[in-house]
C-alpha cells in the first residue's frame, strides 16, 4: 500500500479549494469569466459545487442591495446549461422577493426546494411563515415556520 500517495490530497480537492479562494477574491468585473472558467473544469461535479458555494455566498451578500439585479443576470447567463445552478439562482431571487416584501407567489414557494423553504421559514415574512407553517414540504419546515410566526408575536 502506498501510504505516501494515499496521504496526498486528490487533485480535484486541491482545485476545489483553489477555486473557492479565487472566487472569493475575484473582482466584480472578472467574476463572470472566472465562474465560466471554473465550470469548464474537467470534473463537472466539483466545478458545480464550487460555483454553488460561490453563488450562495455572493447572493447572501447582494440580495438586499441594488446590485442584485445586474449580478443575478450576469450569473444566470454564465450558469445556463447547469440546471442546479440555474435553480439555485432562481430560488435566491424568490428568497429575495420574500425577504424584501416584493411580489411573490405562494405556489412558487411551495414548489421550491427544501433548502429555500427552510431558509424562508427561518425569516420574518408573515405571509411566507403562514404558507410554510401550513403547507411546508417537511415537518421541520412547518415547525420552523410556526416557531418564527410565534417569535413575531402571533402565537
Secondary structure, 3 states (H helix, E strand, C coil): CCHHHHHCCCHHHHHHHHHHHHHHHCCHHHHHHHHHHHHCCCCHHHHHHHHHHHHHHHHHHHCCCCCHHHHHHHHHHHHCCCHHHHHHHHHHHHHHHHHHCCCCCHHHHHHCCHHHHHHHHCCCCHHHHHHHHHHCCCHHHHHHHHHHHHHCCCC
